[in-house]
C-alpha cells in the first residue's frame, strides 16, 4: 500500500474550501491535511504540515497566491503547487 497524497487547500472562500475538502477526502489515496484562507496562512501551514501538494487560489488577501507559491517554492521545494482559479 502506498502512502496517501497529502494535500493542503488554500482559498479565501470558505464554502469552496469546505466543498473541495469534502470531495478530496472521499477519494482513496488522498489525505487533506488542512486548509488556509490566505497566502500568509498557506505559507505557515506548508512549513508546519509539509504537504505533498498545495492547491492554491491565485486571488486572495495576504499577498495573493503568487506570493505564496514563490515563498513555498523557495523555502519548501519538495512541495508541489497547483493553481486554483
N, C-alpha and C positions, 0 to 999 in steps of 0.2 A: 504494500500500500504506500502510495506517495503522500508526502506532506501536502496539506491544503495550500492553495494560493491565498496569501494573507493580504487583504485589501483595506485601504483607508479611503473613505469617501469624503470629498471636500466640495461643498456647495453652500451658498448663503441662503438658499431656500429650504427651510426645514422640511416642508411637506415632500419636496422632491427627494431630499436625503433619506427620509424615512421610507419612501416607496422603493427607492433603489436598494436601500439596505435590506428590506424585506425580500425583494426579488433575488438579490445575490445570495442572501442567507439560505434560500431554499434550494440552491444549486449545490449538489455534491462536489466537493473538492475546492470550495471557496469558503474562506473564513473572513468575515467582516470584523476587523479589529476595532473599528470605531469610526466616528465621523467628526468633521470640523466645519465650522460655519464661516471661516475667513482665512486669509492667507497666513496670518501670524499663528493662528491655532493649528493650521495644517503643518507648518514647519516644526512646531513643538511636538505635535503628535507623531510625525515621522521620526524625530530624534528619540522619542520615548518608546514607540511601539515597533519600529523597524519593519514596516510592511514590505511585501514584495512589490506591490503596485499601489500608487496613489492616483485615484481618479479625481481630477481637479477641474473645477469650473474656471474659466478664464476671467469672468467678470464678477468680482467680489470686493467687499470692503477690505481694508488692511493691506493694501499693496497689490491686490489682484492676483490671479492665478499665475500670470507670467513671472511675477516676482517670486512667488512660492516655488515654482518649477526651477527657476535659476538657483535659488538657495538650496533646494533639495539636490539638484544635480551637482552642485559644487561640494556640499558637505556630506551627502549620502549617495554616492554614485551607484551603489548597488540597488537602489530603489528605482524601479521603472515608474515613469509618469505617463498618464494617459489623459488627454484633454477632454473635458465635457464642456459643451457649449450649447 
